[in-house]
Amino acid sequence: MNRLAKYLTELVGTFIFLSVIALSGPIGSLAPLAIGSALMVMVYMGGHVSGAHYNPAVSLGVFLRRKMSLLDLIGYWVAQVVGAIAAFSLGWEISQHTPGIAPGTHVTDWRALSVEALFTTALVLVVLNTAVSKDTEGNSFYGLAIGFTIVVAAFAGGPISGGAFNPAVGLGATYGAVQWASGSWTHLWLYLVGPFAGGVIAAAIHYVQTSGLKPKIEPPGVPAT
């Protein structure tokens, strides 16, 4: 697959997925279902082209597992950031509202950072084991698994950390708040450090999961010892 097709898919998929995030505020407690469903359908849209990361932390995890090149990692990151900023800009133009992003009331930075790292680890692990691993190649459930990971993360962790689990979400939402709602960049580091740490942790766990665990195949007629 040529690079232009992959980068375009990452940009478009990130843009549509994050546009749902930017516009889902008015539906309140049902927002996690809309957001997770949006990710699921965008994964099915672009999985066969780019891998459907739509998340710099996912791309980092895939890169660390040597499933993509450094050039593609940089290209994906650029496409994802452009898609994120465009999504939250469109969200403002349509709704005249920007959700911003911040930890819950009285939530410490450490607790928010831990939640971001925890659920990003879960997301990247699911991606690596369902959409990247040769052992599950050709399956049809990867989009559902990835989308519902975000549903779970948003319901359980969103009220605590703000629920980015994606550096592009953190950057896009913070940009929108600064640009149109007198917000600040104060909490952006949480949504960069936490998810990227989760991507690294997930890659390390996946390495252990897939290293030295293959059963030994004996030639026909040779008994296993």
C-alpha positions as CSV (number, residue, x, y, z in Angstrom):
1,M,0.0,0.0,0.0
2,N,1.5,3.4,-1.0
3,R,2.3,5.9,1.7
4,L,-0.1,8.6,0.4
5,A,-3.1,6.2,0.8
6,K,-2.0,5.3,4.3
7,Y,-1.5,8.9,5.5
8,L,-4.7,10.0,3.9
9,T,-6.6,7.2,5.6
10,E,-5.0,8.2,9.0
11,L,-6.0,11.8,8.5
12,V,-9.6,11.1,7.4
13,G,-10.2,8.5,10.0
14,T,-8.7,10.6,12.8
15,F,-10.8,13.6,11.6
16,I,-14.1,11.8,11.6
17,F,-13.5,9.9,14.8
18,L,-12.4,13.0,16.7
19,S,-15.3,15.1,15.1
20,V,-17.6,12.7,17.0
21,I,-15.8,13.4,20.2
22,A,-16.0,17.2,19.6
23,L,-19.7,17.0,18.9
24,S,-20.8,14.4,21.4
25,G,-21.0,16.6,24.5
26,P,-24.7,17.3,24.4
27,I,-25.6,13.6,24.6
28,G,-24.0,13.4,28.0
29,S,-23.7,9.9,29.5
30,L,-24.2,8.2,26.2
31,A,-21.1,9.9,24.7
32,P,-18.8,6.9,25.3
33,L,-21.1,4.7,23.2
34,A,-21.0,7.2,20.3
35,I,-17.2,7.7,20.6
36,G,-16.4,4.0,20.8
37,S,-18.8,3.2,17.9
38,A,-17.2,6.0,15.8
39,L,-13.8,4.4,16.4
40,M,-15.1,1.0,15.5
41,V,-16.6,2.0,12.1
42,M,-13.5,4.0,11.3
43,V,-11.3,1.0,12.1
44,Y,-13.3,-1.1,9.6
45,M,-13.0,1.8,7.1
46,G,-9.3,2.1,7.2
47,G,-7.8,-1.1,8.8
48,H,-6.9,-2.7,5.5
49,V,-5.2,0.4,4.3
50,S,-3.3,2.0,7.2
51,G,-4.0,-0.3,10.1
52,A,-6.4,2.4,11.4
53,H,-4.4,3.7,14.3
54,Y,-5.9,7.3,14.6
55,N,-3.9,7.6,17.7
56,P,-0.2,8.5,18.1
57,A,0.2,6.2,21.0
58,V,-1.1,3.2,19.0
59,S,1.3,4.1,16.2
60,L,4.2,4.3,18.7
61,G,3.3,0.8,20.1
62,V,3.2,-0.6,16.5
63,F,6.5,1.0,15.7
64,L,8.1,-0.4,18.9
65,R,7.0,-3.8,17.8
66,R,8.7,-3.3,14.5
67,K,5.5,-3.4,12.5
68,M,6.1,0.0,10.8
69,S,9.0,2.2,9.8
70,L,10.2,5.4,11.4
71,L,9.2,7.4,8.3
72,D,5.7,6.0,8.5
73,L,5.6,6.7,12.3
74,I,6.3,10.4,11.6
75,G,3.9,10.5,8.7
76,Y,1.1,8.9,10.8
77,W,1.7,11.4,13.6
78,V,1.5,14.4,11.3
79,A,-1.7,13.1,9.7
80,Q,-3.2,12.4,13.1
81,V,-2.4,15.8,14.5
82,V,-3.7,17.6,11.5
83,G,-6.9,15.5,11.6
84,A,-7.3,16.3,15.3
85,I,-7.0,20.0,14.9
86,A,-9.3,20.0,11.9
87,A,-11.9,17.9,13.9
88,F,-12.1,20.2,16.9
89,S,-12.1,23.3,14.6
90,L,-15.1,21.9,12.7
91,G,-16.7,20.9,16.0
92,W,-16.5,24.6,17.1
93,E,-17.8,25.9,13.8
94,I,-20.8,23.5,13.9
95,S,-21.8,23.8,17.5
96,Q,-20.1,27.0,18.8
97,H,-19.0,24.8,21.7
98,T,-15.6,23.2,22.4
99,P,-15.4,20.4,25.0
100,G,-11.8,21.0,26.1
101,I,-10.3,18.4,28.3
102,A,-9.2,18.3,31.9
103,P,-9.2,15.9,34.9
104,G,-12.3,15.6,37.0
105,T,-12.9,17.8,40.0
106,H,-10.3,17.2,42.8
107,V,-8.5,14.6,40.7
108,T,-4.7,14.8,41.2
109,D,-2.4,14.9,38.2
110,W,-1.0,11.5,39.3
111,R,-4.4,9.8,39.3
112,A,-5.3,11.3,35.9
113,L,-1.9,10.3,34.5
114,S,-2.3,6.7,35.8
115,V,-5.8,6.4,34.2
116,E,-4.5,7.7,30.9
117,A,-1.6,5.3,30.9
118,L,-3.8,2.3,32.1
119,F,-6.5,2.5,29.5
120,T,-4.1,3.5,26.7
121,T,-2.1,0.3,27.6
122,A,-5.3,-1.7,27.3
123,L,-6.2,-0.1,23.9
124,V,-2.7,-0.6,22.4
125,L,-2.6,-4.2,23.6
126,V,-6.0,-4.9,22.0
127,V,-4.7,-3.4,18.7
128,L,-1.5,-5.4,18.8
129,N,-3.2,-8.6,19.6
130,T,-6.2,-8.3,17.2
131,A,-5.1,-6.2,14.3
132,V,-1.3,-6.6,14.2
133,S,-0.6,-10.2,15.4
134,K,-0.2,-12.9,12.8
135,D,-1.9,-15.3,15.1
136,T,-5.2,-13.4,14.6
137,E,-4.7,-12.3,11.0
138,G,-7.8,-12.2,8.9
139,N,-10.2,-12.0,11.9
140,S,-13.4,-9.9,11.6
141,F,-13.8,-8.9,15.2
142,Y,-10.8,-6.5,15.5
143,G,-12.9,-3.3,14.9
144,L,-15.5,-4.3,17.5
145,A,-12.8,-5.1,20.1
146,I,-10.9,-1.9,19.5
147,G,-14.0,0.3,19.6
148,F,-15.4,-1.3,22.8
149,T,-12.1,-0.9,24.5
150,I,-12.7,2.9,24.2
151,V,-16.3,2.5,25.3
152,V,-15.0,0.8,28.5
153,A,-12.2,3.3,29.0
154,A,-14.5,6.3,28.5
155,F,-17.1,5.0,31.0
156,A,-14.6,3.9,33.6
157,G,-11.8,6.4,33.2
158,G,-13.3,9.4,31.5
159,P,-14.8,11.0,34.7
160,I,-11.3,10.7,36.3
161,S,-8.8,11.8,33.7
162,G,-11.0,13.5,31.1
163,G,-10.8,10.4,28.9
164,A,-8.3,11.1,26.1
165,F,-6.3,7.9,25.8
166,N,-4.9,9.5,22.7
167,P,-2.4,12.3,22.4
168,A,-4.3,13.6,19.3
169,V,-7.5,13.9,21.3
170,G,-5.6,15.7,24.1
171,L,-3.9,18.1,21.7
172,G,-7.0,18.8,19.6
173,A,-9.3,19.3,22.5
174,T,-6.8,21.6,24.3
175,Y,-6.2,23.6,21.1
176,G,-10.0,24.1,20.8
177,A,-10.3,25.3,24.4
178,V,-7.4,27.7,24.1
179,Q,-8.5,29.0,20.7
180,W,-12.2,29.6,21.4
181,A,-12.9,29.2,25.1
182,S,-10.1,31.0,27.0
183,G,-8.6,27.6,28.0
184,S,-5.0,26.9,28.8
185,W,-2.3,24.3,27.9
186,T,-1.9,23.4,31.6
187,H,-3.1,19.8,31.4
188,L,-1.9,18.9,27.9
189,W,1.2,17.1,29.3
190,L,-1.1,14.5,31.0
191,Y,-2.6,13.6,27.6
192,L,0.8,13.2,26.0
193,V,2.9,11.5,28.7
194,G,0.1,9.2,29.9
195,P,-0.9,7.7,26.5
196,F,2.6,7.5,25.2
197,A,3.7,5.7,28.3
198,G,0.7,3.3,27.8
199,G,1.9,2.7,24.2
200,V,5.4,1.8,25.5
201,I,4.1,-0.5,28.2
202,A,1.7,-2.2,25.8
203,A,4.6,-2.9,23.3
204,A,6.7,-4.4,26.1
205,I,3.8,-6.6,27.3
206,H,3.1,-7.7,23.7
207,Y,6.8,-8.6,23.3
208,V,6.6,-10.9,26.3
209,Q,3.3,-12.4,25.1
210,T,4.7,-13.3,21.7
211,S,8.3,-14.2,22.6
212,G,9.3,-17.8,23.1
213,L,5.8,-19.0,23.5
214,K,5.3,-20.9,20.3
215,P,4.9,-24.7,20.7
216,K,7.7,-26.8,19.3
217,I,6.5,-28.7,16.2
218,E,8.1,-32.1,15.9
219,P,8.7,-33.8,12.5
220,P,6.2,-36.5,11.6
221,G,7.0,-39.8,13.4
222,V,9.3,-38.2,16.0
223,P,7.7,-38.3,19.5
224,A,7.7,-35.1,21.5
225,T,10.2,-35.1,24.4
